[in-house]
């Protein structure tokens, strides 16, 4: 058995890196930032805290829309025309 | 007590603890940073679970070994099955 193909390795590793970055940014945003004074330079890199709730909400809505659109397309392709007597 | 009841009990304890800290139901007057951290906790746990799932999927995709012989064998078996079904009259 050979190791996974180059494309598979690249895709897999990029998924891992992306999720690690997302987790670190979100953790600092939600957990670390409230304990940092408001005039510290770190605050420049982060959006206002309301967005830490709104952005995941929007992402969830987009995900549901994609799933719904995919389901609708599949069901549209598989519709059978009614027989005419 | 069934497993479902145990889970519901545990979950409701956690929800009660979270509501207590976030909305200050007992007037404990905790310091503001702690309340600001506790409030988005359910959403934060959901996001971290999503990140963990994504990382696991990515890691398994990257480390899953390529099985060329098994792939060839599977393709041949698919061909054989198609031929067999065609002989028996199934239209594909």
N, CA and C atoms of all chains as a GROMACS GRO file, in nm:
protein
  531
    1UNK      N    1   0.084  -0.119   0.000
    1UNK     CA    2   0.000   0.000   0.000
    1UNK      C    3   0.088   0.125   0.000
    2UNK      N    4   0.057   0.217  -0.088
    2UNK     CA    5   0.133   0.341  -0.093
    2UNK      C    6   0.070   0.442   0.002
    3UNK      N    7   0.145   0.548   0.039
    3UNK     CA    8   0.079   0.655   0.116
    3UNK      C    9  -0.023   0.725   0.027
    4UNK      N   10  -0.104   0.811   0.086
    4UNK     CA   11  -0.210   0.879   0.011
    4UNK      C   12  -0.149   0.962  -0.101
    5UNK      N   13  -0.227   0.985  -0.206
    5UNK     CA   14  -0.176   1.063  -0.319
    5UNK      C   15  -0.144   1.206  -0.274
    6UNK      N   16  -0.062   1.274  -0.356
    6UNK     CA   17  -0.017   1.410  -0.319
    6UNK      C   18  -0.135   1.503  -0.299
    7UNK      N   19  -0.234   1.492  -0.389
    7UNK     CA   20  -0.350   1.581  -0.378
    7UNK      C   21  -0.423   1.555  -0.247
    8UNK      N   22  -0.443   1.426  -0.214
    8UNK     CA   23  -0.511   1.391  -0.089
    8UNK      C   24  -0.437   1.449   0.030
    9UNK      N   25  -0.302   1.432   0.031
    9UNK     CA   26  -0.225   1.484   0.144
    9UNK      C   27  -0.238   1.634   0.154
   10UNK      N   28  -0.230   1.702   0.037
   10UNK     CA   29  -0.238   1.849   0.039
   10UNK      C   30  -0.373   1.894   0.092
   11UNK      N   31  -0.481   1.833   0.040
   11UNK     CA   32  -0.615   1.873   0.084
   11UNK      C   33  -0.632   1.846   0.233
   12UNK      N   34  -0.590   1.726   0.277
   12UNK     CA   35  -0.608   1.691   0.418
   12UNK      C   36  -0.532   1.785   0.509
   13UNK      N   37  -0.404   1.810   0.476
   13UNK     CA   38  -0.324   1.898   0.561
   13UNK      C   39  -0.379   2.040   0.563
   14UNK      N   40  -0.429   2.088   0.446
   14UNK     CA   41  -0.483   2.225   0.446
   14UNK      C   42  -0.609   2.233   0.531
   15UNK      N   43  -0.690   2.126   0.532
   15UNK     CA   44  -0.808   2.125   0.621
   15UNK      C   45  -0.764   2.134   0.767
   16UNK      N   46  -0.660   2.054   0.803
   16UNK     CA   47  -0.613   2.054   0.941
   16UNK      C   48  -0.563   2.192   0.980
   17UNK      N   49  -0.481   2.253   0.894
   17UNK     CA   50  -0.424   2.385   0.925
   17UNK      C   51  -0.534   2.489   0.937
   18UNK      N   52  -0.630   2.484   0.842
   18UNK     CA   53  -0.740   2.581   0.846
   18UNK      C   54  -0.819   2.570   0.974
   19UNK      N   55  -0.853   2.446   1.015
   19UNK     CA   56  -0.933   2.433   1.136
   19UNK      C   57  -0.853   2.474   1.260
   20UNK      N   58  -0.721   2.449   1.261
   20UNK     CA   59  -0.641   2.494   1.375
   20UNK      C   60  -0.639   2.646   1.384
   21UNK      N   61  -0.620   2.714   1.268
   21UNK     CA   62  -0.619   2.860   1.268
   21UNK      C   63  -0.753   2.915   1.317
   22UNK      N   64  -0.862   2.856   1.262
   22UNK     CA   65  -0.995   2.904   1.300
   22UNK      C   66  -1.017   2.887   1.449
   23UNK      N   67  -0.978   2.768   1.504
   23UNK     CA   68  -0.996   2.743   1.645
   23UNK      C   69  -0.916   2.841   1.730
   24UNK      N   70  -0.789   2.866   1.691
   24UNK     CA   71  -0.706   2.957   1.771
   24UNK      C   72  -0.763   3.098   1.769
   25UNK      N   73  -0.799   3.148   1.648
   25UNK     CA   74  -0.853   3.284   1.639
   25UNK      C   75  -0.979   3.296   1.721
   26UNK      N   76  -1.071   3.198   1.707
   26UNK     CA   77  -1.197   3.207   1.779
   26UNK      C   78  -1.177   3.196   1.928
   27UNK      N   79  -1.081   3.111   1.973
   27UNK     CA   80  -1.057   3.098   2.117
   27UNK      C   81  -1.004   3.228   2.175
   28UNK      N   82  -0.906   3.290   2.105
   28UNK     CA   83  -0.853   3.417   2.156
   28UNK      C   84  -0.964   3.521   2.159
   29UNK      N   85  -1.046   3.523   2.053
   29UNK     CA   86  -1.153   3.621   2.043
   29UNK      C   87  -1.250   3.611   2.160
   30UNK      N   88  -1.293   3.484   2.191
   30UNK     CA   89  -1.398   3.466   2.290
   30UNK      C   90  -1.343   3.463   2.431
   31UNK      N   91  -1.226   3.397   2.453
   31UNK     CA   92  -1.183   3.370   2.590
   31UNK      C   93  -1.076   3.467   2.639
   32UNK      N   94  -0.980   3.502   2.551
   32UNK     CA   95  -0.867   3.582   2.599
   32UNK      C   96  -0.901   3.730   2.602
   33UNK      N   97  -0.970   3.776   2.495
   33UNK     CA   98  -0.988   3.920   2.475
   33UNK      C   99  -1.060   3.992   2.590
   34UNK      N  100  -1.164   3.935   2.655
   34UNK     CA  101  -1.227   4.008   2.765
   34UNK      C  102  -1.132   4.043   2.879
   35UNK      N  103  -1.023   3.965   2.894
   35UNK     CA  104  -0.932   3.991   3.005
   35UNK      C  105  -0.820   4.088   2.969
   36UNK      N  106  -0.820   4.140   2.846
   36UNK     CA  107  -0.715   4.228   2.799
   36UNK      C  108  -0.768   4.371   2.801
   37UNK      N  109  -0.689   4.469   2.850
   37UNK     CA  110  -0.741   4.607   2.860
   37UNK      C  111  -0.779   4.658   2.722
   38UNK      N  112  -0.876   4.752   2.720
   38UNK     CA  113  -0.930   4.795   2.590
   38UNK      C  114  -0.832   4.874   2.506
   39UNK      N  115  -0.720   4.923   2.564
   39UNK     CA  116  -0.630   5.001   2.480
   39UNK      C  117  -0.507   4.921   2.438
   40UNK      N  118  -0.509   4.788   2.466
   40UNK     CA  119  -0.398   4.703   2.421
   40UNK      C  120  -0.401   4.690   2.269
   41UNK      N  121  -0.283   4.675   2.206
   41UNK     CA  122  -0.276   4.674   2.060
   41UNK      C  123  -0.341   4.548   2.000
   42UNK      N  124  -0.360   4.442   2.085
   42UNK     CA  125  -0.415   4.317   2.033
   42UNK      C  126  -0.556   4.336   1.977
   43UNK      N  127  -0.629   4.433   2.034
   43UNK     CA  128  -0.769   4.449   1.994
   43UNK      C  129  -0.783   4.490   1.848
   44UNK      N  130  -0.675   4.543   1.787
   44UNK     CA  131  -0.684   4.589   1.648
   44UNK      C  132  -0.710   4.471   1.556
   45UNK      N  133  -0.656   4.352   1.593
   45UNK     CA  134  -0.666   4.238   1.502
   45UNK      C  135  -0.799   4.167   1.510
   46UNK      N  136  -0.887   4.207   1.603
   46UNK     CA  137  -1.013   4.134   1.621
   46UNK      C  138  -1.130   4.228   1.601
   47UNK      N  139  -1.236   4.174   1.537
   47UNK     CA  140  -1.358   4.252   1.517
   47UNK      C  141  -1.427   4.273   1.652
   48UNK      N  142  -1.526   4.366   1.658
   48UNK     CA  143  -1.603   4.380   1.783
   48UNK      C  144  -1.669   4.249   1.823
   49UNK      N  145  -1.691   4.230   1.953
   49UNK     CA  146  -1.730   4.098   2.003
   49UNK      C  147  -1.867   4.053   1.956
   50UNK      N  148  -1.953   4.149   1.914
   50UNK     CA  149  -2.084   4.104   1.867
   50UNK      C  150  -2.067   4.010   1.748
   51UNK      N  151  -1.964   4.037   1.664
   51UNK     CA  152  -1.946   3.955   1.545
   51UNK      C  153  -1.907   3.813   1.578
   52UNK      N  154  -1.855   3.789   1.701
   52UNK     CA  155  -1.818   3.652   1.736
   52UNK      C  156  -1.940   3.564   1.751
   53UNK      N  157  -2.059   3.623   1.762
   53UNK     CA  158  -2.184   3.546   1.764
   53UNK      C  159  -2.250   3.550   1.627
   54UNK      N  160  -2.245   3.669   1.561
   54UNK     CA  161  -2.317   3.683   1.434
   54UNK      C  162  -2.252   3.601   1.324
   55UNK      N  163  -2.117   3.602   1.316
   55UNK     CA  164  -2.051   3.533   1.205
   55UNK      C  165  -2.074   3.382   1.205
   56UNK      N  166  -2.061   3.310   1.319
   56UNK     CA  167  -2.098   3.169   1.316
   56UNK      C  168  -2.244   3.147   1.280
   57UNK      N  169  -2.333   3.240   1.323
   57UNK     CA  170  -2.474   3.226   1.286
   57UNK      C  171  -2.492   3.233   1.136
   58UNK      N  172  -2.423   3.332   1.072
   58UNK     CA  173  -2.433   3.344   0.926
   58UNK      C  174  -2.376   3.220   0.858
   59UNK      N  175  -2.263   3.170   0.911
   59UNK     CA  176  -2.202   3.050   0.852
   59UNK      C  177  -2.297   2.932   0.860
   60UNK      N  178  -2.367   2.918   0.974
   60UNK     CA  179  -2.462   2.808   0.988
   60UNK      C  180  -2.576   2.821   0.889
   61UNK      N  181  -2.626   2.945   0.870
   61UNK     CA  182  -2.735   2.966   0.774
   61UNK      C  183  -2.690   2.930   0.633
   62UNK      N  184  -2.567   2.973   0.597
   62UNK     CA  185  -2.515   2.943   0.464
   62UNK      C  186  -2.501   2.792   0.445
   63UNK      N  187  -2.452   2.723   0.550
   63UNK     CA  188  -2.438   2.578   0.541
   63UNK      C  189  -2.572   2.511   0.517
   64UNK      N  190  -2.675   2.553   0.592
   64UNK     CA  191  -2.808   2.494   0.574
   64UNK      C  192  -2.861   2.523   0.434
   65UNK      N  193  -2.835   2.646   0.384
   65UNK     CA  194  -2.880   2.679   0.248
   65UNK      C  195  -2.815   2.588   0.145
   66UNK      N  196  -2.683   2.563   0.162
   66UNK     CA  197  -2.613   2.476   0.067
   66UNK      C  198  -2.670   2.336   0.069
   67UNK      N  199  -2.694   2.284   0.192
   67UNK     CA  200  -2.749   2.148   0.202
   67UNK      C  201  -2.886   2.143   0.137
   68UNK      N  202  -2.970   2.245   0.164
   68UNK     CA  203  -3.103   2.248   0.106
   68UNK      C  204  -3.098   2.257  -0.045
   69UNK      N  205  -3.009   2.341  -0.099
   69UNK     CA  206  -2.998   2.357  -0.243
   69UNK      C  207  -2.953   2.226  -0.308
   70UNK      N  208  -2.854   2.160  -0.246
   70UNK     CA  209  -2.806   2.033  -0.298
   70UNK      C  210  -2.918   1.931  -0.302
   71UNK      N  211  -2.994   1.920  -0.189
   71UNK     CA  212  -3.106   1.825  -0.184
   71UNK      C  213  -3.208   1.858  -0.293
   72UNK      N  214  -3.239   1.987  -0.308
   72UNK     CA  215  -3.340   2.025  -0.408
   72UNK      C  216  -3.295   1.988  -0.548
   73UNK      N  217  -3.167   2.010  -0.579
   73UNK     CA  218  -3.116   1.978  -0.713
   73UNK      C  219  -3.126   1.828  -0.739
   74UNK      N  220  -3.085   1.748  -0.640
   74UNK     CA  221  -3.090   1.603  -0.656
   74UNK      C  222  -3.234   1.555  -0.676
   75UNK      N  223  -3.326   1.608  -0.596
   75UNK     CA  224  -3.464   1.563  -0.608
   75UNK      C  225  -3.525   1.610  -0.740
   76UNK      N  226  -3.484   1.727  -0.788
   76UNK     CA  227  -3.536   1.777  -0.915
   76UNK      C  228  -3.491   1.685  -1.030
   77UNK      N  229  -3.364   1.641  -1.024
   77UNK     CA  230  -3.313   1.555  -1.131
   77UNK      C  231  -3.384   1.420  -1.133
   78UNK      N  232  -3.428   1.371  -1.014
   78UNK     CA  233  -3.484   1.237  -1.008
   78UNK      C  234  -3.635   1.234  -1.016
   79UNK      N  235  -3.698   1.349  -1.055
   79UNK     CA  236  -3.844   1.344  -1.059
   79UNK      C  237  -3.885   1.264  -1.183
   80UNK      N  238  -3.991   1.180  -1.166
   80UNK     CA  239  -4.037   1.100  -1.279
   80UNK      C  240  -4.163   1.164  -1.334
   81UNK      N  241  -4.173   1.184  -1.467
   81UNK     CA  242  -4.296   1.244  -1.522
   81UNK      C  243  -4.411   1.146  -1.509
   82UNK      N  244  -4.531   1.198  -1.485
   82UNK     CA  245  -4.646   1.110  -1.467
   82UNK      C  246  -4.686   1.052  -1.602
   83UNK      N  247  -4.730   0.925  -1.602
   83UNK     CA  248  -4.769   0.861  -1.728
   83UNK      C  249  -4.902   0.918  -1.774
   84UNK      N  250  -4.914   0.940  -1.906
   84UNK     CA  251  -5.040   0.993  -1.962
   84UNK      C  252  -5.120   0.876  -2.013
   85UNK      N  253  -5.245   0.860  -1.969
   85UNK     CA  254  -5.329   0.747  -2.013
   85UNK      C  255  -5.393   0.776  -2.147
   86UNK      N  256  -3.265   0.466   3.649
   86UNK     CA  257  -3.277   0.585   3.562
   86UNK      C  258  -3.215   0.553   3.426
   87UNK      N  259  -3.285   0.580   3.318
   87UNK     CA  260  -3.235   0.548   3.185
   87UNK      C  261  -3.122   0.644   3.148
   88UNK      N  262  -3.049   0.603   3.041
   88UNK     CA  263  -2.939   0.686   2.994
   88UNK      C  264  -2.990   0.822   2.949
   89UNK      N  265  -3.107   0.823   2.882
   89UNK     CA  266  -3.161   0.950   2.834
   89UNK      C  267  -3.183   1.045   2.950
   90UNK      N  268  -3.243   0.994   3.058
   90UNK     CA  269  -3.268   1.080   3.174
   90UNK      C  270  -3.138   1.130   3.234
   91UNK      N  271  -3.037   1.042   3.238
   91UNK     CA  272  -2.908   1.087   3.292
   91UNK      C  273  -2.850   1.199   3.209
   92UNK      N  274  -2.854   1.182   3.075
   92UNK     CA  275  -2.800   1.285   2.986
   92UNK      C  276  -2.877   1.415   3.003
   93UNK      N  277  -3.012   1.406   3.006
   93UNK     CA  278  -3.093   1.527   3.021
   93UNK      C  279  -3.061   1.597   3.152
   94UNK      N  280  -3.041   1.519   3.257
   94UNK     CA  281  -3.009   1.577   3.387
   94UNK      C  282  -2.876   1.652   3.380
   95UNK      N  283  -2.775   1.585   3.322
   95UNK     CA  284  -2.645   1.650   3.311
   95UNK      C  285  -2.651   1.775   3.228
   96UNK      N  286  -2.721   1.767   3.112
   96UNK     CA  287  -2.731   1.884   3.025
   96UNK      C  288  -2.802   1.997   3.094
   97UNK      N  289  -2.912   1.966   3.168
   97UNK     CA  290  -2.985   2.075   3.233
   97UNK      C  291  -2.903   2.136   3.345
   98UNK      N  292  -2.818   2.057   3.412
   98UNK     CA  293  -2.728   2.116   3.512
   98UNK      C  294  -2.634   2.216   3.447
   99UNK      N  295  -2.575   2.174   3.332
   99UNK     CA  296  -2.482   2.264   3.263
   99UNK      C  297  -2.553   2.391   3.217
  100UNK      N  298  -2.675   2.374   3.161
  100UNK     CA  299  -2.749   2.491   3.113
  100UNK      C  300  -2.781   2.584   3.230
  101UNK      N  301  -2.819   2.525   3.346
  101UNK     CA  302  -2.850   2.607   3.463
  101UNK      C  303  -2.727   2.683   3.508
  102UNK      N  304  -2.611   2.615   3.513
  102UNK     CA  305  -2.488   2.683   3.552
  102UNK      C  306  -2.453   2.795   3.458
  103UNK      N  307  -2.470   2.771   3.328
  103UNK     CA  308  -2.439   2.874   3.228
  103UNK      C  309  -2.532   2.993   3.242
  104UNK      N  310  -2.664   2.967   3.258
  104UNK     CA  311  -2.760   3.076   3.270
  104UNK      C  312  -2.734   3.158   3.396
  105UNK      N  313  -2.698   3.086   3.505
  105UNK     CA  314  -2.667   3.153   3.631
  105UNK      C  315  -2.555   3.253   3.615
  106UNK      N  316  -2.448   3.209   3.545
  106UNK     CA  317  -2.332   3.298   3.531
  106UNK      C  318  -2.360   3.408   3.429
  107UNK      N  319  -2.426   3.371   3.315
  107UNK     CA  320  -2.443   3.470   3.208
  107UNK      C  321  -2.543   3.578   3.245
  108UNK      N  322  -2.657   3.539   3.303
  108UNK     CA  323  -2.763   3.637   3.324
  108UNK      C  324  -2.771   3.684   3.470
  109UNK      N  325  -2.676   3.640   3.553
  109UNK     CA  326  -2.667   3.687   3.692
  109UNK      C  327  -2.799   3.666   3.765
  110UNK      N  328  -2.850   3.540   3.762
  110UNK     CA  329  -2.982   3.515   3.820
  110UNK      C  330  -2.982   3.521   3.971
  111UNK      N  331  -2.866   3.494   4.034
  111UNK     CA  332  -2.862   3.495   4.180
  111UNK      C  333  -2.801   3.625   4.233
  112UNK      N  334  -2.779   3.722   4.141
  112UNK     CA  335  -2.719   3.851   4.182
  112UNK      C  336  -2.585   3.831   4.252
  113UNK      N  337  -2.501   3.743   4.192
  113UNK     CA  338  -2.370   3.720   4.254
  113UNK      C  339  -2.273   3.832   4.220
  114UNK      N  340  -2.303   3.913   4.118
  114UNK     CA  341  -2.220   4.026   4.076
  114UNK      C  342  -2.076   3.981   4.052
  115UNK      N  343  -2.061   3.880   3.962
  115UNK     CA  344  -1.928   3.837   3.921
  115UNK      C  345  -1.861   3.948   3.841
  116UNK      N  346  -1.725   3.946   3.834
  116UNK     CA  347  -1.658   4.048   3.754
  116UNK      C  348  -1.699   4.039   3.608
  117UNK      N  349  -1.705   4.154   3.540
  117UNK     CA  350  -1.757   4.160   3.404
  117UNK      C  351  -1.685   4.070   3.305
  118UNK      N  352  -1.549   4.060   3.305
  118UNK     CA  353  -1.484   3.971   3.207
  118UNK      C  354  -1.533   3.827   3.214
  119UNK      N  355  -1.556   3.775   3.337
  119UNK     CA  356  -1.600   3.636   3.348
  119UNK      C  357  -1.738   3.619   3.286
  120UNK      N  358  -1.825   3.716   3.304
  120UNK     CA  359  -1.957   3.705   3.243
  120UNK      C  360  -1.946   3.714   3.091
  121UNK      N  361  -1.856   3.799   3.043
  121UNK     CA  362  -1.839   3.812   2.898
  121UNK      C  363  -1.784   3.686   2.836
  122UNK      N  364  -1.704   3.610   2.911
  122UNK     CA  365  -1.650   3.484   2.859
  122UNK      C  366  -1.757   3.376   2.864
  123UNK      N  367  -1.838   3.373   2.972
  123UNK     CA  368  -1.934   3.264   2.990
  123UNK      C  369  -2.048   3.271   2.889
  124UNK      N  370  -2.087   3.394   2.851
  124UNK     CA  371  -2.209   3.407   2.770
  124UNK      C  372  -2.205   3.334   2.635
  125UNK      N  373  -2.094   3.348   2.554
  125UNK     CA  374  -2.097   3.275   2.426
  125UNK      C  375  -2.055   3.130   2.437
  126UNK      N  376  -2.044   3.074   2.557
  126UNK     CA  377  -1.990   2.938   2.574
  126UNK      C  378  -2.058   2.831   2.489
  127UNK      N  379  -2.192   2.823   2.484
  127UNK     CA  380  -2.252   2.717   2.400
  127UNK      C  381  -2.209   2.728   2.254
  128UNK      N  382  -2.210   2.851   2.202
  128UNK     CA  383  -2.168   2.870   2.063
  128UNK      C  384  -2.020   2.835   2.045
  129UNK      N  385  -1.939   2.872   2.145
  129UNK     CA  386  -1.796   2.844   2.136
  129UNK      C  387  -1.770   2.694   2.133
  130UNK      N  388  -1.845   2.618   2.218
  130UNK     CA  389  -1.827   2.473   2.219
  130UNK      C  390  -1.868   2.413   2.086
  131UNK      N  391  -1.976   2.468   2.026
  131UNK     CA  392  -2.020   2.419   1.897
  131UNK      C  393  -1.914   2.444   1.790
  132UNK      N  394  -1.857   2.565   1.789
  132UNK     CA  395  -1.755   2.599   1.689
  132UNK      C  396  -1.632   2.512   1.708
  133UNK      N  397  -1.590   2.488   1.833
  133UNK     CA  398  -1.471   2.406   1.852
  133UNK      C  399  -1.497   2.261   1.815
  134UNK      N  400  -1.621   2.211   1.838
  134UNK     CA  401  -1.653   2.076   1.793
  134UNK      C  402  -1.648   2.068   1.641
  135UNK      N  403  -1.698   2.172   1.572
  135UNK     CA  404  -1.690   2.175   1.426
  135UNK      C  405  -1.546   2.175   1.379
  136UNK      N  406  -1.460   2.255   1.444
  136UNK     CA  407  -1.318   2.259   1.406
  136UNK      C  408  -1.253   2.123   1.428
  137UNK      N  409  -1.288   2.058   1.540
  137UNK     CA  410  -1.230   1.926   1.568
  137UNK      C  411  -1.272   1.826   1.462
  138UNK      N  412  -1.400   1.828   1.423
  138UNK     CA  413  -1.447   1.736   1.320
  138UNK      C  414  -1.374   1.760   1.190
  139UNK      N  415  -1.361   1.889   1.152
  139UNK     CA  416  -1.293   1.922   1.027
  139UNK      C  417  -1.149   1.874   1.029
  140UNK      N  418  -1.080   1.896   1.143
  140UNK     CA  419  -0.941   1.855   1.154
  140UNK      C  420  -0.928   1.703   1.145
  141UNK      N  421  -1.021   1.630   1.209
  141UNK     CA  422  -1.016   1.483   1.204
  141UNK      C  423  -1.035   1.433   1.062
  142UNK      N  424  -1.135   1.490   0.992
  142UNK     CA  425  -1.159   1.448   0.854
  142UNK      C  426  -1.036   1.476   0.768
  143UNK      N  427  -0.980   1.597   0.782
  143UNK     CA  428  -0.862   1.633   0.704
  143UNK      C  429  -0.745   1.541   0.731
  144UNK      N  430  -0.723   1.510   0.860
  144UNK     CA  431  -0.611   1.425   0.896
  144UNK      C  432  -0.629   1.285   0.839
  145UNK      N  433  -0.754   1.232   0.849
  145UNK     CA  434  -0.776   1.096   0.797
  145UNK      C  435  -0.762   1.092   0.646
  146UNK      N  436  -0.805   1.201   0.577
  146UNK     CA  437  -0.787   1.205   0.431
  146UNK      C  438  -0.639   1.204   0.397
  147UNK      N  439  -0.558   1.280   0.474
  147UNK     CA  440  -0.416   1.291   0.442
  147UNK      C  441  -0.340   1.162   0.471
  148UNK      N  442  -0.384   1.083   0.570
  148UNK     CA  443  -0.305   0.967   0.609
  148UNK      C  444  -0.362   0.835   0.560
  149UNK      N  445  -0.476   0.841   0.487
  149UNK     CA  446  -0.534   0.715   0.440
  149UNK      C  447  -0.449   0.662   0.326
  150UNK      N  448  -0.399   0.538   0.337
  150UNK     CA  449  -0.309   0.485   0.236
  150UNK      C  450  -0.381   0.454   0.106
  151UNK      N  451  -0.308   0.472  -0.002
  151UNK     CA  452  -0.361   0.447  -0.135
  151UNK      C  453  -0.357   0.297  -0.162
  152UNK      N  454  -0.469   0.235  -0.193
  152UNK     CA  455  -0.469   0.090  -0.215
  152UNK      C  456  -0.496   0.062  -0.361
  153UNK      N  457  -0.389   0.063  -0.445
  153UNK     CA  458  -0.411   0.051  -0.589
  153UNK      C  459  -0.466  -0.085  -0.627
  154UNK      N  460  -0.413  -0.192  -0.564
  154UNK     CA  461  -0.460  -0.326  -0.602
  154UNK      C  462  -0.607  -0.343  -0.567
  155UNK      N  463  -0.644  -0.294  -0.449
  155UNK     CA  464  -0.784  -0.308  -0.409
  155UNK      C  465  -0.873  -0.230  -0.504
  156UNK      N  466  -0.827  -0.112  -0.551
  156UNK     CA  467  -0.907  -0.032  -0.643
  156UNK      C  468  -0.927  -0.107  -0.774
  157UNK      N  469  -0.817  -0.164  -0.827
  157UNK     CA  470  -0.830  -0.239  -0.954
  157UNK      C  471  -0.924  -0.356  -0.937
  158UNK      N  472  -0.908  -0.429  -0.826
  158UNK     CA  473  -0.992  -0.545  -0.800
  158UNK      C  474  -1.138  -0.503  -0.794
  159UNK      N  475  -1.165  -0.390  -0.730
  159UNK     CA  476  -1.302  -0.343  -0.719
  159UNK      C  477  -1.358  -0.309  -0.855
  160UNK      N  478  -1.279  -0.242  -0.940
  160UNK     CA  479  -1.328  -0.208  -1.074
  160UNK      C  480  -1.362  -0.333  -1.153
  161UNK      N  481  -1.278  -0.436  -1.141
  161UNK     CA  482  -1.307  -0.558  -1.216
  161UNK      C  483  -1.432  -0.625  -1.165
  162UNK      N  484  -1.449  -0.625  -1.033
  162UNK     CA  485  -1.570  -0.684  -0.977
  162UNK      C  486  -1.693  -0.609  -1.023
  163UNK      N  487  -1.682  -0.475  -1.036
  163UNK     CA  488  -1.796  -0.397  -1.084
  163UNK      C  489  -1.829  -0.437  -1.227
  164UNK      N  490  -1.725  -0.453  -1.310
  164UNK     CA  491  -1.749  -0.495  -1.449
  164UNK      C  492  -1.818  -0.630  -1.455
  165UNK      N  493  -1.766  -0.725  -1.375
  165UNK     CA  494  -1.826  -0.859  -1.375
  165UNK      C  495  -1.971  -0.854  -1.335
  166UNK      N  496  -1.999  -0.773  -1.229
  166UNK     CA  497  -2.137  -0.766  -1.180
  166UNK      C  498  -2.227  -0.708  -1.287
  167UNK      N  499  -2.178  -0.603  -1.359
  167UNK     CA  500  -2.260  -0.542  -1.466
  167UNK      C  501  -2.292  -0.644  -1.574
  168UNK      N  502  -2.188  -0.720  -1.618
  168UNK     CA  503  -2.209  -0.821  -1.722
  168UNK      C  504  -2.313  -0.922  -1.677
  169UNK      N  505  -2.296  -0.967  -1.553
  169UNK     CA  506  -2.385  -1.069  -1.500
  169UNK      C  507  -2.530  -1.020  -1.500
  170UNK      N  508  -2.549  -0.895  -1.452
  170UNK     CA  509  -2.685  -0.843  -1.445
  170UNK      C  510  -2.741  -0.821  -1.585
  171UNK      N  511  -2.655  -0.779  -1.680
  171UNK     CA  512  -2.704  -0.759  -1.816
  171UNK      C  513  -2.753  -0.890  -1.876
  172UNK      N  514  -2.678  -0.999  -1.847
  172UNK     CA  515  -2.722  -1.129  -1.898
  172UNK      C  516  -2.856  -1.167  -1.842
  173UNK      N  517  -2.878  -1.132  -1.715
  173UNK     CA  518  -3.006  -1.168  -1.657
  173UNK      C  519  -3.117  -1.073  -1.694
  174UNK      N  520  -3.087  -0.973  -1.774
  174UNK     CA  521  -3.195  -0.891  -1.829
  174UNK      C  522  -3.218  -0.761  -1.759
  175UNK      N  523  -3.135  -0.723  -1.663
  175UNK     CA  524  -3.157  -0.596  -1.595
  175UNK      C  525  -3.100  -0.485  -1.680
  176UNK      N  526  -3.179  -0.384  -1.715
  176UNK     CA  527  -3.129  -0.275  -1.797
  176UNK      C  528  -3.059  -0.172  -1.710
  177UNK      N  529  -2.939  -0.134  -1.753
  177UNK     CA  530  -2.863  -0.037  -1.669
  177UNK      C  531  -2.856   0.099  -1.737
   0.00000   0.00000   0.00000
